Amino acid sequence: VSLTCKTLGGKRASDGDGLSLVEEAVRRLFECASEWERSCLRKNPGEGWIELFRHLMMLRSKLTFDQLVGSNIKHGEERSIIRAAGQ
């Protein structure tokens, strides 16, 4: 397990940027994001590529409302749609 962790998560000395194998793969996936997606998700200093990619996946996912609070609201056809209970 130790050798696997070093290979996948450890910094590679051969790279000038010092990214791990996983970080490099995620960085390449992020480069394939649309221009609009990349403009929404700027990389902050100290932020890793894995964290940025997680934000990209959240941006791409559909917003859903798992729990509704109130007596006059209900889910519509999908959990991302909310309607008044009388409709």
C-alpha positions in Angstrom: 0.0 0.0 0.0 2.8 2.4 0.8 4.3 2.2 -2.7 0.9 2.7 -4.3 0.3 5.8 -2.2 3.7 7.2 -3.1 3.0 6.6 -6.8 -0.5 8.0 -6.9 -0.4 10.7 -4.3 3.2 11.6 -3.8 4.9 14.4 -5.7 6.9 13.3 -8.7 10.5 14.6 -8.7 10.7 14.3 -12.5 8.0 16.9 -13.0 8.8 20.6 -12.8 5.4 21.4 -11.4 5.6 18.8 -8.7 2.1 17.3 -9.2 1.3 13.8 -8.2 0.0 11.4 -10.8 -3.6 11.9 -9.6 -3.3 15.7 -9.6 -1.8 15.7 -13.1 -4.7 13.5 -14.3 -7.3 15.8 -12.7 -5.5 18.9 -14.1 -5.8 17.5 -17.6 -9.5 16.7 -17.1 -10.1 20.3 -15.9 -8.4 21.6 -19.1 -11.2 19.8 -21.1 -13.9 21.9 -19.3 -15.7 24.4 -21.3 -14.5 28.0 -21.4 -17.6 29.1 -19.4 -16.9 26.4 -16.7 -13.3 27.5 -16.4 -14.3 31.1 -16.1 -16.6 30.2 -13.2 -13.9 28.2 -11.4 -10.7 30.2 -11.0 -7.8 28.4 -9.3 -6.9 30.2 -6.0 -3.4 30.1 -4.5 -3.0 27.0 -2.4 -6.0 25.3 -4.0 -5.3 21.8 -5.3 -6.4 20.5 -8.7 -8.5 17.7 -7.0 -10.5 20.3 -5.0 -11.0 22.4 -8.2 -12.2 19.4 -10.1 -14.7 18.6 -7.3 -16.1 22.1 -7.7 -16.4 21.5 -11.4 -18.4 18.3 -10.8 -20.6 20.2 -8.4 -21.1 22.9 -11.1 -22.1 20.3 -13.6 -24.6 18.5 -11.3 -28.2 19.4 -11.1 -29.3 21.3 -8.1 -31.8 19.3 -6.0 -33.8 20.0 -2.9 -33.7 16.9 -0.7 -35.8 18.3 2.2 -38.6 20.9 1.9 -39.7 22.9 4.9 -43.2 24.3 4.9 -46.7 23.2 4.5 -47.5 24.7 1.1 -44.7 23.4 -1.1 -43.9 20.1 -2.7 -41.5 18.6 -5.3 -42.5 18.9 -9.0 -41.7 16.2 -11.6 -38.1 16.2 -10.5 -36.4 17.0 -7.2 -34.9 20.1 -8.8 -38.5 21.6 -9.2 -40.5 23.0 -6.4 -44.2 23.9 -6.7 -46.8 25.4 -4.4 -49.0 22.6 -2.9 -52.2 24.0 -4.6 -50.8 23.6 -8.1 
